[in-house]
Amino acid sequence: MTRRRNILERITFYDIDSRRIEKHLTAEERILYLKEIKADISYFKRSYERADLQVTITGLAPEASAAAIDARLGRT
């Protein structure tokens, strides 16, 4: 449950013109979003488990993430 809550705390909302919206979720909205996050995690978990290549990029900047993936693929 902690993973879902962490994801929920980082969600940002945008309007149709891609401008960030400050939105405070109600208790009911939080429950609905947590259910959707749980379903997404369950769905994508199967794909993640079948992956032949996994690279940890937690905490890396975009450029460093790309470099780590390239290195893992042997494209350095």
Buried (B, 14 or more C-beta within 10 A) or exposed (E): EEEBEEBBEEEEEEEEEEEEEEEEBEEEEEEEBBEEBBEEEEEEEEEEEEEEEEEEBEEBEEEEBEBBBEEBEEEE
